[in-house]
Amino acid sequence: MKIKEEKCCEASAELSLGETFWNNQYNAHTTGWDMGEVSPPLKAYIDQVNNKNLRILIPGCGNTYEAAYLLQQEFTDVTIIDIAPTLIAQLKEKFASNPHIKIIYGDFFKHQDQYDLILEQTFFCAINPQLRKDYIAKMNELLAPGGKLVGVLFNREFEQQGPPFGGSRAEYEIIFEKDFIFKTMETCNNSFIKRKDSELFINLQKQN
């Protein structure tokens, strides 16, 4: 296991509610977004990926059941990044004996590397909507030629002020179309029960 620290960018951290906000959620165990299992749509996608050597990133990873599942399926190059130090300490302990995962404490928007696949699971909905264009630009930067952004986005609005922040398929089509080829953007038929009829599955390929 490789552990790396990348200091958070103050400007983007503020817009994305910041390290203190998210760290407090983990300290207080107020992580209502945590399903306690790998997201079913992501599990189904992972199950059909044959190349176990893909360079994979999970940003805003949370308790990262997806990373654990990838490692169980013998993927060899998994990177996770999160802004909350309490969480990162827990993940360092959890994956201490596994050499195939890199754990980064830091700001996704300052991260530098190249990946073949980035998995989206409750990160997009956790950041301030003002950062969505920055999110797309950063995803495009981090993906290698032909790389894919795959995961789930909320296809609904929320009554309360976020996070989570919602959105719609029409909105996503507009903001992603300049940088990505749409392989899939459709309503999930296998969402976690509490998210039934509220998620879109996306498989977006970087424009070369």
VENTAQUI-V798221 format. One record per helix or strand of 2 or more residues. SS is the DSSP state (hx for helix, st for strand). FROM is the first residue (numbers start at 1). TO is the last residue. Records with the same first field share a line. If there is no record, write none. Layout:
# VENTAQUI-V798221
SS = FROM-TO ; FROM-TO
This chain:
# VENTAQUI-V798221
st = 2-5 ; 56-59 ; 78-82 ; 101-105 ; 115-121 ; 143-154 ; 180-187 ; 199-206
hx = 10-15 ; 18-27 ; 40-47 ; 65-72 ; 85-94 ; 108-110 ; 124-126 ; 129-142 ; 169-176 ; 193-195
